[in-house]
Amino acid sequence: MWTDHFVLRDKDGNVLKEKNKVEHLKVFLDEMGIGENDVYHIKSDVSGYEFEVTAKTTQEDWREYAKDCYMALD
């Protein structure tokens, strides 16, 4: 089975966390808390897809990004 690698960066480009599942990055951000003016970026190594996360990012946004990335593994 193929796996992906996701990198979470802050608005300045600093790497905050790296995980094989995007869901783990969501949990990390949920625990850390996202301020109203915070912007984070996640990039998939396999698909190359990028995802911007803000306080307004919905659960559906996360699901869609994860689905798109996992589809690229097939």
C-alpha distances in whole Angstrom, upper triangle without the diagonal:
4,7,10,13,16,20,23,26,30,32,34,30,30,26,26,23,19,16,13,13,16,18,19,21,22,23,25,27,28,29,31,32,33,36,38,38,34,32,28,26,22,20,16,16,13,15,18,20,22,23,27,28,31,33,33,29,29,26,25,25,22,20,21,19,16,16,17,14,11,13,13,9,9
4,7,10,13,17,20,23,27,29,30,27,27,23,24,20,17,14,10,12,14,16,17,19,21,22,23,25,26,28,29,30,30,34,35,35,32,29,25,23,19,17,13,12,9,12,15,16,19,20,24,25,29,31,31,27,27,24,24,23,20,19,19,17,14,14,14,11,9,11,10,6,8
4,7,10,14,17,20,23,26,27,24,23,20,20,17,13,10,7,8,11,13,14,15,17,19,19,21,23,24,25,27,27,30,32,32,28,26,22,20,16,14,10,10,8,11,13,14,17,18,21,22,26,28,28,24,24,22,22,21,18,17,18,15,12,13,14,10,9,11,10,7,10
4,7,10,13,16,20,22,23,20,20,17,17,14,11,8,5,7,9,12,12,13,15,17,17,19,21,22,23,25,24,28,29,29,25,22,19,16,12,10,7,6,6,8,10,11,13,14,18,19,22,25,25,22,22,20,20,19,16,16,16,13,11,12,12,8,8,11,9,8,11
4,7,10,13,17,19,20,17,16,13,14,11,7,6,4,7,8,12,11,11,14,16,15,17,19,20,21,22,22,25,27,26,23,20,16,14,10,8,6,5,7,10,10,11,12,13,16,17,21,23,24,21,22,20,21,19,16,17,17,14,12,14,14,10,11,14,12,11,15
4,7,10,13,16,17,14,14,11,11,8,6,5,6,7,6,10,10,8,11,13,13,13,16,18,18,19,18,22,23,23,19,16,13,10,6,6,5,6,9,10,9,10,9,10,13,13,17,20,21,17,19,18,18,16,13,15,15,12,11,14,13,10,12,15,13,13,17
4,6,10,13,14,10,10,7,8,6,5,7,9,10,9,12,11,9,12,14,12,13,16,17,16,18,17,20,21,20,17,14,10,8,5,5,7,8,11,12,11,11,10,10,12,13,16,19,20,17,19,19,20,17,15,17,17,14,13,17,16,13,15,18,17,17,20
4,7,10,11,9,8,6,6,5,6,8,11,11,9,12,10,7,10,12,10,9,13,14,13,14,13,16,18,17,13,11,7,6,5,7,9,11,14,15,13,12,10,9,10,10,13,15,17,15,17,17,19,16,14,16,17,14,14,17,17,15,17,20,19,19,23
4,7,8,5,5,4,5,7,9,12,15,15,13,15,14,11,13,15,12,11,15,16,14,15,13,15,17,15,11,9,6,5,6,9,12,13,17,17,14,14,11,10,10,10,12,15,17,16,19,19,21,18,16,19,19,16,17,20,20,17,20,23,22,22,26
4,5,5,5,7,7,10,12,15,18,18,15,17,16,12,14,16,13,11,14,15,12,13,11,12,14,12,8,7,5,6,9,12,15,17,20,20,17,16,13,12,10,10,11,13,16,15,18,20,21,18,17,21,21,18,19,23,22,20,23,26,25,26,29
4,6,8,10,11,13,16,18,21,21,18,20,19,16,16,19,16,14,17,18,15,15,12,12,13,10,8,6,6,7,11,13,17,19,22,21,18,17,13,12,10,10,11,13,16,15,19,21,22,19,18,22,22,19,21,24,23,22,25,27,26,27,31
4,6,9,11,14,16,19,22,23,20,22,21,18,19,21,18,16,20,20,17,17,15,15,16,13,11,9,9,10,13,15,18,19,23,23,19,19,15,15,13,14,14,17,19,19,23,24,26,22,22,25,25,22,24,27,26,24,27,29,28,29,32
4,6,9,12,13,17,19,20,18,20,19,16,18,20,17,16,19,20,17,18,16,17,18,16,13,10,9,8,10,11,15,16,19,19,16,16,13,13,12,13,15,18,20,19,22,24,25,22,20,24,23,20,21,25,23,21,24,26,25,26,29
4,6,9,11,15,18,19,18,20,18,15,17,19,15,15,18,19,16,17,16,17,19,17,13,12,10,10,11,13,16,16,20,21,18,18,15,15,14,15,16,19,21,20,23,24,26,23,21,24,25,21,22,25,25,22,25,28,26,26,30
4,6,8,11,15,16,15,17,15,12,15,16,13,13,17,17,15,17,16,18,20,18,15,13,10,10,10,11,13,14,18,19,16,17,14,14,14,14,16,19,21,20,22,23,24,22,19,22,23,19,20,23,22,20,22,25,23,23,27
4,7,10,14,15,13,15,12,10,12,13,10,10,14,13,11,13,13,16,18,17,13,12,9,10,10,12,14,16,19,20,18,18,15,15,14,13,15,17,20,18,21,21,23,21,18,21,22,19,19,23,23,20,22,25,24,24,28
4,7,10,11,11,12,10,7,11,11,8,10,13,13,12,14,15,18,20,20,16,15,11,11,10,11,13,14,17,18,17,17,15,14,15,14,16,18,21,18,20,20,22,20,17,19,21,18,17,20,21,18,19,23,22,21,25
4,7,9,9,11,9,8,12,12,10,12,15,16,15,17,18,21,23,22,19,17,13,12,9,10,10,11,14,15,15,15,14,14,15,15,18,20,22,20,21,20,22,20,16,18,20,16,15,18,19,15,17,20,19,18,22
4,5,7,9,7,7,10,11,10,12,15,15,16,18,19,22,24,24,20,19,15,13,10,11,10,11,13,15,15,15,15,15,16,16,19,21,22,19,20,19,20,19,15,16,18,15,13,16,17,14,14,18,17,16,19
4,7,9,8,9,12,13,13,15,17,18,19,21,21,25,27,27,23,21,17,15,12,11,9,10,11,13,14,14,15,15,18,18,21,23,24,21,21,19,20,19,15,16,17,14,11,14,15,11,11,15,14,12,16
4,5,6,7,9,10,11,13,15,16,17,19,19,23,25,25,22,20,16,15,11,11,10,11,12,13,14,14,14,14,16,16,19,20,21,18,18,15,16,15,12,12,14,11,8,11,13,10,10,13,14,12,15
4,5,5,7,9,10,11,13,14,15,16,16,20,21,22,18,16,13,12,8,9,8,11,12,13,13,12,11,10,13,12,15,17,18,14,14,12,14,12,8,10,11,9,7,10,11,9,10,13,14,13,17
4,5,5,6,9,10,10,12,14,15,16,19,21,22,19,17,15,14,11,13,12,15,16,16,17,15,15,13,14,13,16,16,17,14,13,11,12,12,8,9,12,10,8,11,13,12,12,15,16,16,19
4,5,5,6,9,10,11,12,14,15,19,21,22,19,18,14,14,12,13,13,15,17,18,18,17,16,14,16,14,16,17,19,16,16,14,16,15,11,13,15,13,11,14,16,14,14,18,19,18,21
4,5,5,6,8,10,10,12,12,16,18,19,15,14,11,11,9,11,12,14,16,17,16,15,13,12,12,11,13,14,16,13,14,13,15,14,10,13,15,12,11,15,16,14,15,19,19,19,22
4,5,5,6,9,10,10,11,14,16,17,14,13,11,11,10,13,14,17,18,18,18,16,14,12,12,9,11,12,13,11,11,10,12,11,8,10,13,11,11,14,16,15,16,19,20,20,23
4,5,5,6,8,10,11,15,18,19,16,16,14,15,13,16,17,19,21,21,21,19,18,15,15,13,14,14,16,13,13,12,15,14,11,13,16,15,13,17,19,18,18,21,22,22,25
4,5,5,6,8,10,14,17,18,14,14,12,13,12,15,16,19,21,22,21,20,18,15,15,12,14,14,16,15,15,14,17,16,13,16,18,16,15,19,21,19,20,23,24,23,26
4,5,5,6,7,10,13,14,11,11,9,11,11,15,17,19,22,22,21,19,16,13,12,9,10,10,13,11,13,13,16,14,12,15,17,15,15,19,20,19,20,24,24,24,27
4,5,5,7,11,13,15,13,13,12,14,14,18,19,22,24,24,23,21,19,16,15,11,11,10,13,11,12,11,15,14,12,15,18,17,16,19,21,20,22,25,26,26,29
4,6,9,12,15,17,14,16,14,17,16,20,21,24,26,26,26,24,21,19,18,14,14,13,16,15,16,15,19,18,16,18,21,20,19,22,24,23,24,27,28,28,31
4,7,10,13,14,11,13,12,15,15,19,21,24,26,26,25,23,21,18,16,13,13,12,15,15,16,16,20,19,17,20,22,20,20,24,25,24,25,28,29,29,32
4,6,10,12,9,12,12,15,16,20,22,25,27,27,26,23,20,17,15,12,10,9,12,12,14,15,18,17,16,19,21,20,20,23,25,24,26,29,29,30,33
4,7,8,6,8,9,12,14,18,21,24,26,25,24,21,18,15,12,9,7,6,9,10,12,14,17,15,14,18,20,18,19,23,23,23,25,28,28,29,32
4,5,5,8,11,14,17,20,23,26,29,28,26,24,20,17,14,11,8,6,10,12,14,16,19,18,17,21,22,21,22,26,26,26,28,31,31,32,35
4,6,9,12,15,18,21,24,28,30,28,27,24,20,17,14,11,7,5,8,11,14,16,19,17,18,21,22,21,23,26,26,26,29,31,31,33,36
4,7,10,13,17,20,23,26,29,28,25,23,19,16,13,11,7,8,10,12,16,19,20,18,19,22,23,21,24,26,26,26,29,31,31,33,36
4,7,10,13,17,20,23,26,25,22,20,16,14,10,8,6,7,10,11,15,17,19,17,17,20,21,19,21,24,24,23,26,29,28,30,33
4,7,10,14,17,20,22,21,19,17,13,10,7,6,5,8,10,10,14,16,18,15,15,18,18,16,18,21,21,20,23,25,25,27,30
4,7,10,14,16,19,18,16,14,10,8,6,5,7,10,12,11,14,15,17,14,13,17,17,14,16,19,19,17,20,23,22,23,27
4,7,10,13,16,15,12,10,7,6,5,6,9,12,14,12,15,16,17,13,12,16,15,12,14,17,16,15,18,20,19,20,24
4,7,10,12,12,10,8,6,5,6,8,11,14,15,13,15,15,16,13,11,14,13,10,11,14,13,11,14,17,16,17,20
4,6,9,9,6,6,4,6,9,11,15,18,18,16,18,18,18,14,13,15,14,10,11,14,12,10,13,15,13,14,18
4,6,6,5,5,7,9,12,14,18,21,21,18,19,18,18,15,13,14,13,10,10,12,10,7,10,12,10,11,14
4,6,5,8,9,12,15,17,21,24,24,21,23,22,22,19,17,18,17,13,13,15,13,9,12,13,11,11,14
4,6,8,11,14,17,19,23,26,26,22,23,22,21,19,17,17,16,13,12,13,11,8,9,11,7,7,11
4,5,9,12,15,18,21,24,24,20,21,21,19,17,15,15,14,11,11,11,8,6,9,9,6,8,11
4,6,10,13,16,20,23,23,20,21,21,20,17,16,17,15,11,12,14,11,8,12,12,9,11,14
4,7,10,13,17,20,19,16,18,18,16,13,13,14,12,8,10,11,8,7,11,11,9,12,15
4,7,10,13,17,17,14,16,16,16,12,12,14,12,9,11,13,11,10,13,14,13,15,18
4,6,10,13,13,10,12,13,13,9,9,11,10,7,10,12,11,10,14,15,15,17,20
4,7,10,10,8,11,13,13,10,10,13,12,10,13,15,14,14,17,19,19,21,24
4,7,8,6,9,11,12,9,9,13,13,11,13,16,16,16,18,20,20,22,25
4,5,5,9,12,13,11,11,15,15,14,16,19,19,19,22,24,24,26,29
4,6,8,11,13,12,12,16,17,16,18,21,21,22,24,26,27,28,31
4,6,10,11,10,11,14,15,15,17,19,20,21,23,25,26,28,30
4,7,8,6,7,11,11,11,13,16,16,17,19,21,22,24,26
4,5,5,7,9,10,11,13,14,16,17,19,20,22,24,25
4,5,5,6,9,10,11,12,14,16,16,18,20,22,23
4,5,5,6,9,10,10,12,14,15,16,19,20,22
4,5,5,6,9,10,11,12,14,15,17,19,21
4,6,5,6,9,10,11,12,14,16,17,19
4,6,5,6,9,10,10,12,14,16,17
4,5,5,6,9,10,11,13,15,16
4,5,5,6,9,10,11,13,15
4,6,5,6,9,10,11,13
4,5,5,6,9,10,11
4,6,5,6,9,11
4,5,5,7,10
4,5,5,7
4,5,6
4,5
4
